[in-house]
Structure formats: C-alpha cells, structure tokens
Amino acid sequence: MQAGKKNYAKPLIILWTVCIVMFLYTPMVSVVLASFSKKRYFQFPVVNWTTRWYEKAFESLSVRDLLTTSFSVALLVTVLSVVLAFFGALAFARYDWKGRKLFQKIILLPIFFPQAVLGLALLLWFSVLGITTSWMTAVFAHMVWIVPIVTLIISIQVYSFDPSLEEAAVDMGATRLQTLREVTLPILSPGIISGSVFAFLLSWGNFPLSLFSTGADQTVPEWLYAKMVSGYTPMVPTLGSLMMGGATITLFVSYVAYTLYRGRQKRRLT
C-alpha cells in the first residue's frame, strides 16, 4: 500500500510542478514571442517572424542610453549595497553591542514600506535639500530599499560563522586584514555573492523608486511603462526580452563565477 501511495503521489507532484512553472514562465515566454512577431500587437500563434525589432533596438541611441542608465544604476547599487551590507551584517548578527536590537529593527524597516511611498518620500526630501534628481539620486533611492535586503541575506551566512576560526588565524600570526581576506570573506562568500545578485536584479528591474528619483534620466522599466500607457510599439516586448536576457545572464555568470571560486578554494586547501 505504501508503494502504491508513493507511485500515486509522484505524478501529482510532477503535475503540480509543471503547472507552477507554466504559471510563472508563460507570461515571459509570451513577451519573447511578441518581440519576434511582425505584427504590432501580439497574436498567438505567431505567423510572421522577424528580428527587425532587435535590429532597431541595437541601432537606436535612445535604447542604448536606457540600457546604459539602467546598468550603471544597478552596478553602482550592487557595489555600494554589498559593502554597506557586509559591515551592517556583522553588526546585525556577529557582535553584541548596546543598541543592537534597535539596529536590527530599524535596518529592516524600509523593506516593509511600499516602494511608491518610499519613492515619494525621497523625492520630497530631495526637493527640500535642493538636490536635482538624476540617475545618481536613483542610486541612493534604490539603496535605501536594497541595502536592508542584502544585509539580511549576508546576516544569514554570518549567523552560521564560527568566530573561533578568526581567533585561530590571529593566534597563528595573521593580521586583521589577512584574517578578513583569507578567513572571513571566503566563508561569507556565498552570502556576499547571493546578496550581490539580489541587489543587481532588484535594481535592474526596479520601477517605483526609479519613477520618483531619476528626474530627466530614464531607466528601461520607466520607458516600458510610458510606452504601455501611450504610444505602444513592438519595441516594448523587445526591450522587455533584453531585460530578461540581462537578468538571466547575470544569474548564469554569478553561478559560474561562484563555482570556479569554490573550486579554487578547495584546490588551495588540498
């Protein structure tokens, strides 16, 4: 009877998994299909295929500016967020100090605010300070929301970190910098890499915060929204596909880089 139950459960699990995957990925596949259609509006099945919209996208200077702006914002947000989140995670999960519990509560608050409200609050604050909004202010706006998320991700890794490993390195004559480079960073690298990927992707596709903080500059999500509201063209699914492609490449490169890094660390230990 138990074997029968297992055989009955396995097809249901497979069916449920297929349904979830289709539910999540069918809209994205539709966007890609629409980007290869000759018609202005998406119809399924696609009868006439073309790569004209991609050719136009790569030839367009405005599309290059959009992608450059989005990439610049995401890259700066990633670097700055990881640096701040690394030290914030040590304060969050490693060291016991006065005010730690209050810090743990305050650092996570921005995550729970609606991004549109957070963006509006930042815009009002920029206005009060007389700061002209641009893609640089968008970097700051993204960081207000993303740094707490990355801090939480790295903190998970810090909680499992054994401080005695650092103490042993110091006892063997290693400096604080050597201990950080040779012991702390390698052990926390899974959390750091995961936080980096999250930071880049969350910034890369962010719309609400960008809408309130980029000013005259424009990111890809803002452009997509503007074209969906008025002036729709087949460039919308094309640029959307490029955004998804960029996110996929980021995940793949991160996985390969981490795999190579772990392999190098194992060879060094052996």
N, C-alpha and C positions, 0 to 999 in steps of 0.2 A: 504493500500500500504506500509506503514511504517513497519507494522508487517511482510509483505512478504519480504521486503528488509532485515530485521533482520534475518529471517529464512534462506534466501539465503546466507547471509554473514557468518553466523556461521559455516556451513560446509566448506566453503572456508578457514576460519581461522584455523579450525581443520586440514584440509588437508595440509595447508602451515606449520603448526607447526610440523606435522608428518614428512614432507619432510625435514625440517631443522634438526630435531632430528636424522633422519636416516642418513643424510649427515654428521653430526658431529660424530655420535657414531658407524656407521658401520665399519670404519677402526679399531677402538679399539676392537670391538667385534671380528673382523677377527683375530686380534693378539691373543686374548684369545683362540679362536677356534684352531688356529695353534699350540698353546702351548700344546694342548691335543691330537694332531694328532701323530700317529706312524710314518708317513712319514716324510722325511727330509724337503721337501718343501710343502707349504700349498696348499691343493686342497679342493675345496668345491663341494659337501658336504663332511664332514669328515666321512670316513667309519670305520676306526680302531681307537678307542680311547685308550688313555693311560695317566697315571700320572707319567711315568718313568722320564720325563724331570724335573718335580718338585722334585722328589726324588733325582735326580742327583744334582740339584741346591742346595738343602738344605744340601747335603753331601759334596759339593765342598768347600774347604777352600778358593779358589780364589773368588768364588761368595760371600762368607761371607765377605771377605776383601773389595770387591767392594761395597757391601751394607753398610758396616760399615763406609767406607770412605765417601760415599755419604750422609749418615745420619749425620755423625759428622760435615761435612761441612755445611749442611743445618741447623742443630741445632745451631751451633755457629753463622752463618749468621743471623738467626732469632733473637737470643737473643741480639746480638750487634746492629743489624739494628733497632730493636724496641726501644732500649734505646736511641740511637743517634737520631732516627726519632722523638721520643717523644719530646725531648727538641728542636730539629730542627723545629717541627711543631708549638711549642709555639712561637718560634722566627719568624716563617713564617707567622702565622695567628693571633697571640694574641697581641703581644707587638709592639708598634710603636717606632722605633728607627732609627737612622741615618744609612743609608746603607741597610735598609730592602728591598727596591725594587730591588736593585742589588743582594742581597742574594736570593730573590725569583726567579730571572732569573738564577743565577749561579747554584743553588742547583738542578734545573731540567734539566740542560744541558746533563748529562750523559745518560738520558733516550733516547735522540734523536740520540745518536751515534750508529752506527751499532756495535753489540756486538763483531764481529770478529775484527773490527778495534780497539775497546777499549781493547780487549784482547791482540792484538799485541802491542799496545802502552804500556800496563802494563808489558808485557814480556820484551820489550826493556828497560823499566825503571828499572825492577828488575835486568837486566844484568848490567846496568850502576852502580847500587848500590852494585853489587856483592852479591845479595841475591839468594840463591839456591831455585828454585821453588819446591813446595811440596803442599800437601793439605792445609797447613796453608796459603800459598800465594793465594790459590784459594779462601779461605775465604775472604781475603782482596779484591780480584778481583770481587767477587760476590757482596760484599758490595758497591763497587763503583757504581754499576748499580742499586742495590736493595734499598739502603737507600733512594735515592730520591723518589722512588715509594712509599715506606712506609710513608715517610714524607708527601707526597701529600695525601695519604689515611687518615692519622691521622689529617691532617690540615682541611679536610672537616668537621670532627667532632668538631675541635676546633673553627671553624667559627660559629657554632651554640651554642657555650658555652657562658653562661651569667656570666661575671666576678663578678657580684654583689653577686652571691652565695658564692664565696670565701670571699668576703668582709664581708658578713653576718657572716660566720663562724669565721673569725678573730675577729669581733666585739663581738662575744659571748665567746671569750676567747680561741679559738683553736690556737695552734701553727701552723707555716708554714708547718711542717711535718704532723701534724694531718689533716690540710686542704687538703694537697696533697693526703693523704691516704684515707680520708673519703669523700672528695667532688670531687676533680679534677679527680682522677683516675677512680672512679665509673662512672662519667658522660662521660669520654672519652673512657671507656672500649670497646664500640662497634668498634670504630676506631682502638684501640690498638689490639684487637683480630683479626679484619679483616686484619690489616697490618701484624700481625704475620703469619696468614695463607698464605697470598700472599708471604711473604718473604720465608717461608719454601718451598712452592711449586715451586716458581721461581728458588730457589737454587737447590732443589732436582732434577729437570729435566733439569738443565742448561748444555748446551754442548759447545757453542762457547768460553765462558770465561774459562771454565774448561780445554778445549783443550790447551790453551796457558799458563795456570798458575799452573797446577798440577804437572808438571815435571815427575818424575818417578812414582808418585802415579797415580791412575786411578779411575775415578768415573764410575758409571753404564752407563750413556749416552755415554761416551767416548768408553767404551768397546763395546757397541751396534754398534756404528759407525764403529769401527775397524773390527768387525765380519761381518758387512754388506758389507764392502769393499772387504774383503778377509777372507775365512775360515768360511763361514756361517754354523751354526749348529742350531738345534731346540731349543737350549738354548737361542737363541736371542728372540723369542717371549715369552719364559718362563720368562726370566728376565724382558722383557717389561711389561708382565702382573703383575709381582710382583711390578714393579714401579708404575703402575696404581693402584694396590691394596693399596700400601702405601699412595698414594695421596688421594684415597677415604677414607681410614681410618682416615687420618689427617682431612679431611673435616667433617667427622661424629663426631669424638671426639671433635673437636672445637665447633661444633653446640651444642652437648650435654653439654659440659662444660659451654658454654655461657648461655644456657637455665637454667641450675642449678644455675649459678651465679646470673642471673636476678631474679630467683625465691627467692633466699636467700635475695637479696637486698629488694625485695618487702615485704618479711616477716619481715625484720628489721624495715621497715618504718611503718608497721601496728602494 
